Amino acid sequence: MDICSTIGINIRKLRNSKKLSQEELAFEAGIDRSYLSEIENGYKNLSVTVLAQIATALKVDINELFKGYRG
């Protein structure tokens, strides 16, 4: 699995565990909901800035977004 897919899966799992909709998380992270959907589906190669915004909105360490990646 590639890094974008791993990050997307982890974001989705964390978002669901916190009972947040894509719209709620996108708002908190300051990004568009459709962009978040593309990230969660592994279609976007996102910037470190956006990763940090999402981690902050999820209230997790940014390392959690990389969990399980075997580069």
N, CA, C and O atoms as a MOPAC input file, in Angstrom:
PM7 MOZYME 1SCF
protein

 N      0.85200 1    -1.17600 1     0.00000 1
 C      0.00000 1     0.00000 1     0.00000 1
 C      0.89900 1     1.24100 1     0.00000 1
 O      1.91200 1     1.27600 1     0.69900 1
 N      0.53100 1     2.24800 1    -0.77700 1
 C      1.35300 1     3.45600 1    -0.83600 1
 C      1.05600 1     4.39300 1     0.34200 1
 O      0.08600 1     4.21200 1     1.07700 1
 N      1.90900 1     5.38400 1     0.49300 1
 C      1.82300 1     6.29200 1     1.64100 1
 C      0.51600 1     7.08700 1     1.65100 1
 O     -0.07200 1     7.28800 1     2.71400 1
 N      0.05600 1     7.53900 1     0.48700 1
 C     -1.18500 1     8.32100 1     0.43900 1
 C     -2.38800 1     7.48800 1     0.87800 1
 O     -3.26900 1     7.98600 1     1.58000 1
 N     -2.42400 1     6.22700 1     0.46800 1
 C     -3.52000 1     5.33900 1     0.87900 1
 C     -3.47200 1     5.06600 1     2.37300 1
 O     -4.50800 1     5.05700 1     3.03800 1
 N     -2.27400 1     4.84400 1     2.90500 1
 C     -2.11700 1     4.59000 1     4.33900 1
 C     -2.58600 1     5.78500 1     5.15200 1
 O     -3.32100 1     5.63000 1     6.12800 1
 N     -2.16200 1     6.98000 1     4.75100 1
 C     -2.57000 1     8.19900 1     5.46400 1
 C     -4.08400 1     8.36800 1     5.38900 1
 O     -4.72600 1     8.68800 1     6.39000 1
 N     -4.65000 1     8.15500 1     4.21400 1
 C     -6.10000 1     8.30600 1     4.05000 1
 C     -6.88400 1     7.35500 1     4.92900 1
 O     -7.86300 1     7.74900 1     5.56400 1
 N     -6.45900 1     6.11100 1     4.96800 1
 C     -7.12500 1     5.11200 1     5.81400 1
 C     -7.03200 1     5.51500 1     7.28400 1
 O     -8.01400 1     5.42100 1     8.02100 1
 N     -5.86100 1     5.95900 1     7.70500 1
 C     -5.68100 1     6.36400 1     9.10100 1
 C     -6.52900 1     7.57600 1     9.45500 1
 O     -7.10000 1     7.63400 1    10.54400 1
 N     -6.61700 1     8.53600 1     8.55700 1
 C     -7.45700 1     9.70900 1     8.80900 1
 C     -8.91200 1     9.28100 1     8.94800 1
 O     -9.60400 1     9.72500 1     9.86400 1
 N     -9.37700 1     8.42700 1     8.05200 1
 C    -10.77100 1     7.96100 1     8.11400 1
 C    -11.05600 1     7.22400 1     9.42200 1
 O    -12.08200 1     7.45800 1    10.06000 1
 N    -10.14200 1     6.32800 1     9.82000 1
 C    -10.32600 1     5.58800 1    11.07000 1
 C    -10.38300 1     6.52500 1    12.26500 1
 O    -11.24900 1     6.38700 1    13.12900 1
 N     -9.46100 1     7.47700 1    12.31500 1
 C     -9.43000 1     8.42600 1    13.42600 1
 C    -10.67900 1     9.30300 1    13.43100 1
 O    -11.25500 1     9.56100 1    14.48800 1
 N    -11.09400 1     9.75600 1    12.26000 1
 C    -12.29100 1    10.59400 1    12.15700 1
 C    -13.51600 1     9.82300 1    12.63200 1
 O    -14.32800 1    10.34800 1    13.39300 1
 N    -13.64800 1     8.57500 1    12.18300 1
 C    -14.79500 1     7.76400 1    12.59900 1
 C    -14.76200 1     7.46300 1    14.09200 1
 O    -15.80600 1     7.45700 1    14.74300 1
 N    -13.57600 1     7.21300 1    14.64000 1
 C    -13.47600 1     6.91300 1    16.07200 1
 C    -13.87800 1     8.11400 1    16.92600 1
 O    -14.30800 1     7.95800 1    18.06900 1
 N    -13.73700 1     9.30500 1    16.36400 1
 C    -14.12200 1    10.52800 1    17.07600 1
 C    -15.52900 1    10.98700 1    16.70000 1
 O    -15.98800 1    12.05200 1    17.11100 1
 N    -16.20600 1    10.13900 1    15.89600 1
 C    -17.58700 1    10.39400 1    15.47300 1
 C    -17.75100 1    11.75600 1    14.78200 1
 O    -18.70400 1    12.49400 1    15.03200 1
 N    -16.78800 1    12.05500 1    13.90800 1
 C    -16.83500 1    13.29000 1    13.13400 1
 C    -17.22700 1    12.96700 1    11.69700 1
 O    -16.81100 1    11.94700 1    11.14800 1
 N    -18.02300 1    13.83300 1    11.09600 1
 C    -18.31300 1    13.70000 1     9.66900 1
 C    -17.14200 1    14.29000 1     8.89000 1
 O    -16.30700 1    15.00100 1     9.44900 1
 N    -17.09100 1    13.99000 1     7.60600 1
 C    -16.05700 1    14.60700 1     6.77400 1
 C    -16.19600 1    16.11800 1     6.80400 1
 O    -15.19800 1    16.83700 1     6.85000 1
 N    -17.41100 1    16.59100 1     6.77800 1
 C    -17.65800 1    18.02800 1     6.78700 1
 C    -17.13500 1    18.67900 1     8.07500 1
 O    -16.52200 1    19.74500 1     8.03000 1
 N    -17.37800 1    18.04100 1     9.20400 1
 C    -16.90500 1    18.58000 1    10.48400 1
 C    -15.38100 1    18.61600 1    10.54400 1
 O    -14.79600 1    19.62300 1    10.94300 1
 N    -14.73800 1    17.51500 1    10.14600 1
 C    -13.28100 1    17.47600 1    10.18200 1
 C    -12.68800 1    18.47900 1     9.20100 1
 O    -11.73200 1    19.18000 1     9.53300 1
 N    -13.24000 1    18.55300 1     8.00900 1
 C    -12.73600 1    19.49900 1     7.01300 1
 C    -12.82900 1    20.93300 1     7.54100 1
 O    -11.89400 1    21.71800 1     7.38000 1
 N    -13.94400 1    21.26700 1     8.16300 1
 C    -14.11500 1    22.60800 1     8.72200 1
 C    -13.05600 1    22.88800 1     9.78000 1
 O    -12.42200 1    23.94300 1     9.76500 1
 N    -12.86300 1    21.94100 1    10.70000 1
 C    -11.87700 1    22.11500 1    11.77200 1
 C    -10.45500 1    22.22300 1    11.22200 1
 O     -9.62500 1    22.93800 1    11.78300 1
 N    -10.17400 1    21.51700 1    10.13100 1
 C     -8.83700 1    21.51800 1     9.53900 1
 C     -8.63600 1    22.68000 1     8.56300 1
 O     -7.51300 1    22.94100 1     8.13300 1
 N     -9.71300 1    23.37300 1     8.21600 1
 C     -9.60900 1    24.50400 1     7.29700 1
 C     -9.39800 1    24.08400 1     5.84900 1
 O     -8.72400 1    24.77000 1     5.08100 1
 N     -9.99100 1    22.93400 1     5.48300 1
 C     -9.89600 1    22.46100 1     4.10500 1
 C    -11.29400 1    22.14500 1     3.58700 1
 O    -12.24600 1    22.07200 1     4.36400 1
 N    -11.41500 1    21.96000 1     2.29000 1
 C    -12.69900 1    21.63900 1     1.67800 1
 C    -13.06600 1    20.17300 1     1.92300 1
 O    -12.18800 1    19.31000 1     1.95100 1
 N    -14.35400 1    19.89200 1     2.10000 1
 C    -14.80100 1    18.54000 1     2.35400 1
 C    -14.46800 1    17.59200 1     1.20200 1
 O    -14.09400 1    16.44300 1     1.43500 1
 N    -14.59800 1    18.06300 1    -0.02500 1
 C    -14.28800 1    17.19800 1    -1.16600 1
 C    -12.79000 1    16.88100 1    -1.21800 1
 O    -12.40300 1    15.79200 1    -1.64200 1
 N    -11.95400 1    17.81900 1    -0.79200 1
 C    -10.51000 1    17.57400 1    -0.72500 1
 C    -10.21700 1    16.51400 1     0.33400 1
 O     -9.39400 1    15.62600 1     0.11200 1
 N    -10.88400 1    16.60300 1     1.47700 1
 C    -10.71000 1    15.59300 1     2.52700 1
 C    -11.13000 1    14.21700 1     2.01100 1
 O    -10.46300 1    13.22200 1     2.29500 1
 N    -12.21600 1    14.15100 1     1.26400 1
 C    -12.66000 1    12.88500 1     0.69600 1
 C    -11.59000 1    12.28900 1    -0.21700 1
 O    -11.31600 1    11.09100 1    -0.15400 1
 N    -10.99100 1    13.11600 1    -1.05700 1
 C     -9.93000 1    12.64200 1    -1.94900 1
 C     -8.71100 1    12.17200 1    -1.15100 1
 O     -8.05800 1    11.20000 1    -1.53300 1
 N     -8.40500 1    12.85200 1    -0.05500 1
 C     -7.29200 1    12.44100 1     0.82000 1
 C     -7.59600 1    11.08200 1     1.43200 1
 O     -6.76200 1    10.17700 1     1.39600 1
 N     -8.79900 1    10.94000 1     1.99600 1
 C     -9.16900 1     9.67900 1     2.63600 1
 C     -9.17200 1     8.50700 1     1.65400 1
 O     -8.93200 1     7.36600 1     2.04900 1
 N     -9.43700 1     8.78000 1     0.40300 1
 C     -9.45800 1     7.72500 1    -0.61400 1
 C     -8.08500 1     7.50700 1    -1.24600 1
 O     -7.94700 1     6.69100 1    -2.15700 1
 N     -7.07000 1     8.22700 1    -0.77100 1
 C     -5.70700 1     8.02500 1    -1.24800 1
 C     -5.41000 1     8.63400 1    -2.59500 1
 O     -4.41600 1     8.27900 1    -3.22900 1
 N     -6.26000 1     9.55600 1    -3.05200 1
 C     -6.08400 1    10.15400 1    -4.36900 1
 C     -5.19200 1    11.39100 1    -4.36900 1
 O     -4.70200 1    11.79300 1    -5.42500 1
 N     -4.97200 1    11.99600 1    -3.21900 1
 C     -4.21600 1    13.25000 1    -3.14900 1
 C     -2.88900 1    13.06500 1    -2.43400 1
 O     -2.79600 1    12.37100 1    -1.42100 1
 N     -1.87600 1    13.69700 1    -2.98300 1
 C     -0.56000 1    13.75900 1    -2.35200 1
 C     -0.52300 1    15.09500 1    -1.61300 1
 O     -0.22400 1    16.12800 1    -2.21300 1
 N     -0.82100 1    15.07900 1    -0.33200 1
 C     -1.01100 1    16.31000 1     0.39900 1
 C      0.27900 1    16.86200 1     0.99400 1
 O      1.27100 1    16.14800 1     1.14500 1
 N      0.24000 1    18.14500 1     1.32500 1
 C      1.40700 1    18.82600 1     1.88300 1
 C      1.53700 1    18.54000 1     3.37900 1
 O      0.59600 1    18.08800 1     4.03200 1
 N      2.71100 1    18.81400 1     3.88800 1
 C      2.96700 1    18.66600 1     5.32600 1
 C      2.06200 1    19.62400 1     6.10500 1
 O      1.60200 1    19.29600 1     7.19900 1
 N      1.81300 1    20.78200 1     5.55100 1
 C      0.94300 1    21.76100 1     6.20700 1
 C     -0.46700 1    21.20200 1     6.38900 1
 O     -1.05000 1    21.32300 1     7.46600 1
 N     -1.00500 1    20.59900 1     5.35100 1
 C     -2.35800 1    20.02000 1     5.43900 1
 C     -2.36600 1    18.83300 1     6.39800 1
 O     -3.31800 1    18.65200 1     7.15700 1
 N     -1.30800 1    18.02400 1     6.36500 1
 C     -1.20200 1    16.91700 1     7.33000 1
 C     -1.26000 1    17.44900 1     8.75700 1
 O     -1.96400 1    16.89600 1     9.60200 1
 N     -0.53100 1    18.50600 1     9.02100 1
 C     -0.50700 1    19.09900 1    10.35900 1
 C     -1.87800 1    19.65400 1    10.73600 1
 O     -2.31100 1    19.50500 1    11.87800 1
 N     -2.55700 1    20.28600 1     9.79800 1
 C     -3.89000 1    20.82700 1    10.06000 1
 C     -4.87100 1    19.70500 1    10.42200 1
 O     -5.67500 1    19.84600 1    11.34400 1
 N     -4.79500 1    18.60800 1     9.69900 1
 C     -5.68800 1    17.47700 1     9.96400 1
 C     -5.35200 1    16.83900 1    11.30700 1
 O     -6.25600 1    16.53400 1    12.08600 1
 N     -4.08000 1    16.63300 1    11.58700 1
 C     -3.67400 1    16.05500 1    12.87500 1
 C     -4.14700 1    16.92800 1    14.02800 1
 O     -4.64900 1    16.42300 1    15.03200 1
 N     -3.98600 1    18.23400 1    13.88300 1
 C     -4.43100 1    19.17000 1    14.91800 1
 C     -5.94300 1    19.08600 1    15.10500 1
 O     -6.43000 1    19.05400 1    16.23500 1
 N     -6.68300 1    19.05100 1    14.00400 1
 C     -8.14600 1    18.96900 1    14.08400 1
 C     -8.59500 1    17.66200 1    14.73700 1
 O     -9.60400 1    17.62500 1    15.44000 1
 N     -7.83300 1    16.58600 1    14.49800 1
 C     -8.15400 1    15.29200 1    15.10800 1
 C     -7.61300 1    15.16400 1    16.53100 1
 O     -7.94000 1    14.21600 1    17.24600 1
 N     -6.78300 1    16.12500 1    16.93500 1
 C     -6.15400 1    16.13200 1    18.26400 1
 C     -5.27600 1    14.89300 1    18.46500 1
 O     -5.32500 1    14.24100 1    19.50800 1
 N     -4.46500 1    14.58100 1    17.43100 1
 C     -3.52600 1    13.47400 1    17.49400 1
 C     -2.15200 1    13.96300 1    17.04900 1
 O     -2.03200 1    14.98500 1    16.37300 1
 N     -1.12700 1    13.22500 1    17.43300 1
 C      0.21700 1    13.49800 1    16.95100 1
 C      0.26200 1    13.14900 1    15.46500 1
 O     -0.34600 1    12.16700 1    15.04000 1
 N      0.96700 1    13.93500 1    14.68800 1
 C      1.03400 1    13.72000 1    13.24400 1
 C      1.52800 1    12.31600 1    12.89800 1
 O      1.18800 1    11.78500 1    11.84000 1
 N      2.32500 1    11.71200 1    13.77700 1
 C      2.82800 1    10.34900 1    13.53500 1
 C      1.69700 1     9.32800 1    13.42000 1
 O      1.85100 1     8.30600 1    12.75200 1
 N      0.56900 1     9.59700 1    14.06300 1
 C     -0.56700 1     8.68000 1    13.98900 1
 C     -1.07400 1     8.52000 1    12.55700 1
 O     -1.63900 1     7.48400 1    12.20800 1
 N     -0.87500 1     9.53300 1    11.73800 1
 C     -1.36400 1     9.48300 1    10.36400 1
 C     -0.52900 1     8.54400 1     9.50000 1
 O     -0.97700 1     8.11700 1     8.43600 1
 N      0.68400 1     8.21900 1     9.95100 1
 C      1.59100 1     7.34500 1     9.20000 1
 C      1.58400 1     5.91100 1     9.70000 1
 O      2.27300 1     5.05500 1     9.14500 1
 N      0.81500 1     5.64500 1    10.74000 1
 C      0.81400 1     4.32400 1    11.38100 1
 C      0.55600 1     3.21000 1    10.37900 1
 O     -0.38600 1     3.27800 1     9.59000 1
 N      1.38800 1     2.19900 1    10.41500 1
 C      1.21900 1     1.04500 1     9.55700 1
 C      1.90800 1     1.13900 1     8.20800 1
 O      1.90600 1     0.17500 1     7.44200 1
 N      2.49800 1     2.29300 1     7.91000 1
 C      3.17600 1     2.42000 1     6.61100 1
 C      4.49600 1     1.67600 1     6.63000 1
 O      5.30200 1     1.84400 1     7.54500 1
 N      4.71200 1     0.85700 1     5.62100 1
 C      5.94000 1     0.06100 1     5.51000 1
 C      6.65500 1     0.42900 1     4.21800 1
 O      6.68700 1    -0.36300 1     3.27700 1
 N      7.23000 1     1.63100 1     4.16700 1
 C      7.90100 1     2.15400 1     2.97200 1
 C      9.01300 1     1.36000 1     2.55600 1
 O      9.66800 1     1.68400 1     1.56500 1

